[in-house]
Amino acid sequence: MKFPIGYQSLFVLSLTHGNPWNSLSRTMSRHVIIDGYNLLGVQTDTKSEQPSEGAETREMLIRRLSGYSQGKGYAVTVVFDAWRGLQSLEHREHRTGVEVVYSKRGERADQVIQRLARHYGRDCAVVSSDLEIIRTAEAHGAFVMRSKEFYGKLEDFEKRGARLRSNPRASLSQRYGKTEDDVTLQRHDKKGNPRKLPKSIRVRKRRLKGF
C-alpha cells in the first residue's frame, strides 16, 4: 500500500509500538465525517488567505486528510457542495483512505452530512460548525467537533509527523508527549479538587485526545 510522503513513519510507528490512543478505542468513533467547505473556511481564516472553493484548494485538503486517515487509522468522509452543478446523482470518489462525496444537484452538503450522521450515529464523529448539522449529529449520538477544533487536531498531527521525520530515534513519549491540555485535565481530575471539571467536559476532552 502506498502512503503519502511524510506519513509512512507514523504508520510504521502504529504497527511497531501500537496506537498511542488504544486506551480510548472503546469510546472513539472510527469514522470521521467532515463538512468540506466549512473546514476550508477555517483553513483560509487561519492562513489569512482569500476564500477559495477551487479544485486546487480542495485537492490540497484531501491530501492532508488522506495523510491523517492513514496515520490515525480512521475512515474519513469529506462532503462538498455541488448542488448547483449538473450532477443529477451524488458523486463519490475514493482517494487513499478518504471518501470524497459531492452532493447532487438540488441537495446541499449539509443534507448529505445529516443523512450520514443519522445512518452512522454513535459510530461516527462529525466535523462542522453548522448548527443544524451539529444538532442532528448530537441527536443521533455522534461525537461532534467544530471545524476549528478539528483543524487544530489536523495541524498537531502534521507537526508530530514533522518532529518524527526530523528525529526518527525519538522515544514514544517524545513523539506523543503530553500537551498542556493533558496536564490541565489531570490537574482538574485530582480527587477533592474543587476546580474539577464537570464529567461531560472531562469525557469530551478524553475523546478529543484520540483525534
N, C-alpha and C positions, 0 to 999 in steps of 0.2 A: 504494500500500500504506500502511495506517495503522499508525503505530508508537506505543507507549506514551509518554505525555508525559515529557519529560526525556531520552529516548534517541535522538531524531531526530538531534541534533548528533553523537553518536558514530557513527551510521550514515553520515551525510554525510562525516564525517572519514575513515572507511574507504574511501569512494568517491573522495575527492579526494586523499588522501595515501597510500592503500594501507594494508593491515593492518599495524600495528607488529610483529606476530608472524609475518610472512610467512617469515622465515628459519627458523622452526620448522615450517613447514607440512608438510614431508615426513615429520615424525615425530609430528605431532599427530593425535589422534583427534578426528574431526569430529562424532561422535555421543556425547552425554553422557547416560548412564542413571542416574537418581537414585532412591535409596531415600527416598520422600517423608516418611514419618513419622519416619524416622531423622534426616533433615535438620531437620525441625520440632523434634525434641528438642534439637538443638544450638541452634537459634534461641531456644527457650524458656530454655535454660541461660544463653545469652549475655545475654538481656534480663531475666533474673530474673523471668520470668513463670510463672504456673501452667501446667502442661502442658495442651495443648488439641488435640483432634483434630476440632474443629468445622469446619463448612463455611467460615466466615468466615476462619479461620486458614489453611485450605488455599488459599482463593482469593487471599489476600494473597501467599502463597508463589508461587503460579502466576503472578501478575502480575509478581513480581520476576524469576522465571525467564524470563518472556517478554521482559522488557527485556534480560536477559543474552543470551538467544538472538539477539535482533535486533541487539544491539550487537556481539556477538562473531562472529556468523555460524555458530554451531554448531546442529545439530539437538539438541533436548533432549527426553528422555522421562522423565517423573516417574511413579513407580508407587506407588499407595496400597493399603493393605489393605482389602478388602471381603469377606473370606472368610466372615464371619459374617452377611453380608447375604442378600438374597433373590435376587440376580442369579445365574442359573444359567450365564450366559455372561460372559466377560471383557468389560468395557465400556471403550471408548476414545473420547476427545474430542480435537479439535484446536483449540488455543487460541493463535493468533498466535505461531507459532514453537515452541509446546510441545505435545507429545503427552501427554495425561493418561490413564493406564491405571489402572483399578480391577480388582483381582483378582476372579475369580469365586468363588461360594460353594464352600468347601472347599479353596481354593488360596490360600496366603499370598503377599503381595507378594514375599517372599524368593525363592519358587519362580519367580515371573514374571521377576524380575531375573536369576536364574541362567540361566533359559532364554534371555533376550535376550543375556546375556554369551556364552553358548555359540554363539549364532547370529552375532553380530557380531564376536566375537573381537578381533583387533588393531585393528579399525576403530571401536572404541568406548572410552570411558572410563566407569568405574563409580564412583558416589559412594555409599559406605555404610561404616558401621563394624561391620557384622555379619561375623563371622569366616567363616561358611560362604559368604556371598556373595563375600567377598574371596578366599577360596581358589579358588572356582570361576572367578571372573573372571581371576585371575592364571594359573590353569592353562590358560586359553584365550587368553592373550596380551593381555588387556585392560589398559589403564592404570587403576590404582586410586587413588582419593583418599578418605581418611577424610572423613566428613561435616563435621567441624570444620574440616578443611583447606579443603574446597570453600567452606564458609560464609565463611571469611576472604576467599577469592577473590571471592565474590559481593559482599561489603561493599566490598572495594577497588574493584571495578568501579563500584559505585554512587557511591563517593566521587569517583572520577575524573570521572564524569558531572556531579557537582555542581560540581567545580572548573571544568570546561569551560563549564558554564552561567554561572558567575559571572565567568569571564574568557575570553570567546569568541575573543579575539585572542592567547591564549597560544600559544607555539610548540609544535611537536610534542614536543620534548624536555621541555618543562614539563608538558605533559599526561600524557606517559608517561615521566616521569623515572625514573632508576634507583632501585631500592629498596635498603634495607640488605642484603637477601639477595643482590641482584645484585652489590653491591660486595664482599661477603664471598666470593661464588663466584669472582669474578675474582681476588681476592687469593690464594685457595687454588689457582687454576689456573696461577699463575706457574711457569715451568719451574724445577725444582730445589727448589721449596718443600717442606720436609719435612712440612709440615702439610697437604699436598694431600689433598683428599677422595678416597675411592675412586671409581672411574669410575662405578659403578652409581648412587651418590648424586649425582654431578655430572650425569649424564644425566637423572635424575629431576627435579633442580632446574630444568634447562633446559626440560623438558617442562611442568613446573608453571607456568613463566612465561607459557605460552600461554593459561592459563585465567583 
